[in-house]
């Protein structure tokens, strides 16, 4: 039935809103909905072709009703496509603002899903990322735009947490090698499985990016 595939996209979008990560892009489903819109549009053209631009809905009500249903179905599918992509875009922007390495996380998510055999994590098309190529390009450009915007206020971290920290210094564990970083009290080298007692403001971004884990 027309619109069923679009509803599936909306359901995916609704689930995305409640997740901390971004699930795999539903490329096949998006293509199927797009094909349905094109097929409906072709049906409309075929119905109107015999009238040569002189169609009168009052005289051909059956055709008029068919055209109305097709137009409504096309509009519904387009709205579903827009809602799905808008939800994913909002999630991508949120992750970028939080300082997460979105492209690295999306690739890690697919690798972890493939290793565990988890359903719903891999996109099923052999992709090495849960993002579409267009989304990866969008993330890069949005990140560059955000960096340029933040560069106007070098003394303020616009992407930092709005909640004041409970403790100025925290214990952290290194989850993956991050190399040497400069802190207010000197340089430290972050090697996997090492632990440090550091100023929270110096490592907030690394925690958000998944390099460090805050220990309670």
C-alpha positions as CSV (number, residue, x, y, z in Angstrom):
1,X,0.0,0.0,0.0
2,X,1.2,3.5,-0.8
3,X,2.9,5.2,2.1
4,X,3.8,2.0,4.0
5,X,7.5,2.4,3.2
6,X,7.4,6.1,4.2
7,X,6.0,5.1,7.6
8,X,8.9,2.7,8.2
9,X,11.3,5.6,7.6
10,X,9.4,7.7,10.2
11,X,9.6,4.8,12.7
12,X,13.3,4.7,12.2
13,X,13.5,8.4,12.8
14,X,11.5,8.1,16.0
15,X,13.8,5.4,17.3
16,X,16.8,7.6,16.4
17,X,15.6,10.4,18.7
18,X,15.9,8.1,21.7
19,X,19.4,6.8,20.9
20,X,22.7,8.2,22.0
21,X,24.3,7.1,18.7
22,X,23.2,7.3,15.1
23,X,21.9,4.0,13.6
24,X,22.8,2.9,10.1
25,X,21.5,4.9,7.2
26,X,18.5,3.1,5.6
27,X,19.7,3.5,2.0
28,X,17.6,0.8,0.5
29,X,14.4,2.1,2.2
30,X,15.1,5.6,1.1
31,X,15.6,4.5,-2.5
32,X,12.4,2.4,-2.3
33,X,10.4,5.4,-1.1
34,X,12.0,7.6,-3.8
35,X,11.1,5.1,-6.5
36,X,7.5,5.0,-5.2
37,X,7.3,8.8,-5.6
38,X,8.6,8.6,-9.2
39,X,6.1,5.8,-10.0
40,X,3.2,7.8,-8.6
41,X,4.3,10.8,-10.6
42,X,4.5,8.7,-13.8
43,X,1.0,7.4,-13.1
44,X,-0.2,11.0,-12.8
45,X,1.4,12.0,-16.1
46,X,-0.1,8.9,-17.8
47,X,-3.6,9.8,-16.5
48,X,-3.4,13.4,-17.7
49,X,-1.8,12.7,-21.1
50,X,-5.1,11.9,-22.9
51,X,-6.6,15.2,-21.8
52,X,-3.9,17.3,-23.5
53,X,-4.2,20.0,-20.7
54,X,-8.0,20.2,-20.8
55,X,-8.8,18.0,-17.8
56,X,-12.0,19.0,-16.0
57,X,-12.4,17.3,-12.5
58,X,-16.2,17.8,-12.6
59,X,-16.5,15.7,-15.7
60,X,-14.1,13.0,-14.9
61,X,-14.5,12.5,-11.1
62,X,-13.0,9.0,-11.1
63,X,-9.8,10.3,-12.6
64,X,-9.8,13.3,-10.3
65,X,-10.0,11.1,-7.3
66,X,-7.2,8.9,-8.5
67,X,-5.1,12.0,-9.1
68,X,-5.9,13.3,-5.7
69,X,-4.9,10.0,-4.0
70,X,-1.6,9.9,-6.0
71,X,-0.7,13.5,-5.1
72,X,-1.5,13.0,-1.4
73,X,0.6,9.8,-1.4
74,X,3.5,11.6,-3.1
75,X,3.4,14.5,-0.6
76,X,3.2,12.1,2.3
77,X,6.3,10.2,1.1
78,X,8.2,13.4,0.6
79,X,7.3,14.5,4.1
80,X,8.5,11.2,5.5
81,X,11.8,11.5,3.6
82,X,12.3,15.0,4.9
83,X,11.4,14.0,8.5
84,X,13.9,11.1,8.4
85,X,16.7,13.1,7.1
86,X,16.0,16.1,9.3
87,X,16.1,13.8,12.4
88,X,19.4,12.4,11.4
89,X,20.8,15.8,10.6
90,X,19.8,17.1,14.0
91,X,21.5,14.1,15.7
92,X,24.7,14.7,13.6
93,X,24.8,18.4,14.6
94,X,24.2,17.5,18.3
95,X,27.1,15.0,18.2
96,X,29.4,17.6,16.5
97,X,28.5,20.2,19.1
98,X,29.3,17.7,21.9
99,X,32.8,17.2,20.4
100,X,32.3,13.6,19.3
101,X,34.3,12.3,16.4
102,X,31.2,11.3,14.4
103,X,32.8,9.6,11.5
104,X,35.1,7.6,13.7
105,X,32.2,6.6,16.0
106,X,30.0,5.6,13.1
107,X,32.8,3.3,11.7
108,X,33.4,1.8,15.1
109,X,29.7,1.2,15.6
110,X,29.6,-0.9,12.3
111,X,32.8,-2.8,13.2
112,X,31.5,-3.6,16.7
113,X,28.1,-4.7,15.2
114,X,29.8,-6.9,12.6
115,X,32.0,-8.5,15.3
116,X,29.1,-9.3,17.6
117,X,26.7,-10.3,14.8
118,X,24.2,-7.7,16.1
119,X,21.2,-7.2,13.9
120,X,20.2,-3.6,13.0
121,X,23.7,-2.3,13.5
122,X,25.2,-3.1,10.1
123,X,23.4,-1.5,7.2
124,X,23.4,-4.7,5.2
125,X,25.1,-3.1,2.1
126,X,28.7,-3.8,3.1
127,X,29.2,-0.2,4.3
128,X,32.0,0.5,6.8
129,X,30.1,3.4,8.3
130,X,26.6,4.0,9.7
131,X,26.5,7.3,7.8
132,X,25.7,7.8,4.1
133,X,28.5,9.5,2.0
134,X,26.4,12.6,1.9
135,X,26.1,12.6,5.7
136,X,29.9,12.1,6.1
137,X,30.5,15.1,3.8
138,X,27.9,17.2,5.8
139,X,29.6,16.3,9.1
140,X,33.0,17.5,7.8
141,X,31.6,20.7,6.4
142,X,29.5,21.4,9.6
143,X,32.6,20.7,11.7
144,X,34.7,23.1,9.7
145,X,31.9,25.7,10.0
146,X,31.7,25.2,13.8
147,X,35.4,25.5,14.1
148,X,35.4,28.8,12.2
149,X,32.6,30.1,14.4
150,X,34.3,29.1,17.6
151,X,37.5,30.7,16.4
152,X,36.0,34.1,16.8
153,X,36.0,33.5,20.6
154,X,39.2,31.7,21.4
155,X,38.8,32.3,25.2
156,X,35.4,30.6,25.4
157,X,34.6,27.0,24.7
158,X,31.2,27.2,23.1
159,X,30.8,23.5,23.0
160,X,31.6,22.9,26.6
161,X,29.1,21.7,29.1
162,X,26.6,24.2,30.5
163,X,26.6,22.5,33.9
164,X,29.3,23.5,36.3
165,X,31.6,20.6,37.3
166,X,31.3,19.1,40.7
167,X,35.0,18.6,41.0
168,X,37.8,20.6,39.3
169,X,40.0,17.5,39.1
170,X,38.8,14.0,38.1
171,X,40.3,10.5,37.6
172,X,40.2,9.3,34.0
173,X,41.2,6.1,32.3
174,X,42.5,6.1,28.7
175,X,40.4,3.9,26.4
176,X,42.5,4.4,23.3
177,X,45.9,6.1,22.5
178,X,45.5,9.8,22.1
179,X,49.2,10.9,22.1
180,X,50.5,13.9,24.0
181,X,48.2,16.7,25.1
182,X,48.9,20.0,26.8
183,X,47.2,20.7,30.1
184,X,47.3,23.7,32.4
185,X,49.9,21.8,34.5
186,X,52.1,20.5,31.7
187,X,52.1,17.8,29.0
188,X,50.8,14.3,29.5
189,X,50.9,11.3,27.2
190,X,47.7,9.4,26.9
191,X,48.4,5.7,26.4
192,X,45.7,3.0,26.4
193,X,44.7,1.6,29.9
194,X,46.7,4.3,31.8
195,X,45.0,6.5,34.4
196,X,45.4,10.1,35.3
197,X,44.2,12.7,37.8
198,X,43.6,15.7,35.7
199,X,41.7,19.0,35.6
200,X,38.3,18.3,34.1
201,X,38.3,21.2,31.8
202,X,41.5,19.9,30.1
203,X,40.0,16.6,29.1
204,X,36.2,17.2,28.6
205,X,36.5,17.1,24.9
206,X,38.5,13.8,25.0
207,X,35.9,12.3,27.2
208,X,33.2,13.3,24.7
209,X,35.2,11.8,21.8
210,X,35.6,8.5,23.6
211,X,39.3,8.6,24.2
212,X,38.9,8.8,28.0
213,X,36.5,7.4,30.6
214,X,35.7,9.4,33.7
215,X,36.1,7.3,36.8
216,X,33.5,7.8,39.6
